[in-house]
Amino acid sequence: MNDLLVGKLVRLAAYDPEEIGKALSRWTRDSEYWRLMATSPAHIPSANGAIKFLEKEMDKLDASLYFFGVRRLDDNALIGEMVLDVVSWAGRDAFVGLTIGERENWGKGYGTEMMRLLLQYAFLEVNLQRVTLAVFEYNPRAIRSYEKAGFRHEGRMRKVLNKEGRRWDMLFMGVLREEWMQAN
């Protein structure tokens, strides 16, 4: 088995609230980034505000949250972040979320590899049974990436998002440990 946190394109790294807070302040200036990431209306946090928010979140950390920065292997640049949130230890069930900041890093396979690395970590290290995510129906690039990583469509909340004067669905996708084990 390969290194749990290192792929061919990216590696999962320690989560540094100061560095990621500054990056988030920069990334959220792109309205398309915000549209693909959040259900709330766009707002641009200051670097200090983002850092303080992330530090508070990190102070609340318990054994159910796993945060990672994501770095490209070729130049060690921070390109995104991921979180694995164990919502039920009894059921060994978690939600996952990821973001990739600058558009220049979109569509290059980083997201698929990030998710594959996190699933490997979730199933082999954390010993989870299932991982679930939510994605907006207007983000077909992310949906294809999640499918490539092994996720299957499981449900949808109809017309829950209000973006661009239109209502959109939120899709739920999941992967089970045995499905992932068979594919890997």
Long-range contacts (C-beta under 8 A, 24 or more apart in sequence): 1-124, 4-117, 4-120, 4-121, 4-124, 4-125, 5-68, 5-117, 5-121, 6-73, 6-117, 7-73, 7-113, 7-114, 7-116, 7-117, 8-73, 8-113, 9-72, 9-73, 9-108, 9-109, 9-110, 9-113, 10-70, 10-71, 10-72, 10-73, 10-79, 10-110, 10-113, 10-114, 10-117, 11-70, 11-71, 11-73, 11-117, 12-68, 12-69, 12-70, 12-82, 12-114, 12-117, 12-118, 12-121, 13-68, 13-69, 13-70, 13-71, 13-78, 14-68, 14-69, 15-58, 15-67, 15-68, 15-69, 15-81, 16-69, 17-51, 17-54, 17-55, 17-57, 17-58, 18-51, 19-69, 19-78, 20-50, 20-54, 20-69, 20-78, 20-81, 21-47, 21-48, 21-50, 21-51, 21-52, 21-53, 21-54, 21-55, 22-47, 22-50, 22-51, 23-78, 23-101, 24-50, 24-54, 24-81, 24-101, 25-49, 25-50, 26-101, 27-99, 27-101, 27-102, 30-102, 30-103, 32-103, 33-99, 33-101, 33-103, 35-138, 35-163, 35-164, 36-136, 36-139, 36-142, 37-99, 39-160, 39-161, 39-170, 64-89, 66-121, 66-126, 68-118, 70-98, 70-100, 70-110, 70-114, 72-105, 72-110, 79-105, 79-110, 80-105, 80-110, 80-111, 80-114, 82-114, 82-118, 84-118, 84-121, 84-122, 84-126, 84-131, 86-126, 86-128, 91-129, 91-130, 92-127, 92-128, 92-129, 92-130, 92-177, 93-128, 93-129, 93-130, 93-131, 93-132, 94-122, 94-126, 94-128, 94-130, 94-131, 94-132, 95-131, 95-132, 95-133, 95-134, 96-122, 96-131, 96-132, 96-133, 97-133, 106-141, 107-141, 111-142, 111-145, 112-145, 112-148, 112-149, 115-145, 115-146, 115-149, 115-151, 116-149, 116-150, 119-149, 119-150, 119-175, 119-180, 120-184, 123-177, 123-180, 123-181, 128-177, 129-176, 129-177, 130-174, 130-175, 130-176, 130-177, 131-174, 131-175, 132-172, 132-173, 132-174, 133-172, 133-173, 133-174, 134-170, 134-171, 134-172, 134-173, 135-170, 135-171, 135-173, 136-161, 136-163, 136-168, 136-169, 136-170, 136-171, 137-168, 137-169, 137-170, 137-171, 138-163, 138-168, 143-171, 143-173, 146-173, 147-173, 149-175, 150-175, 150-179, 150-180, 150-183, 151-175, 152-179
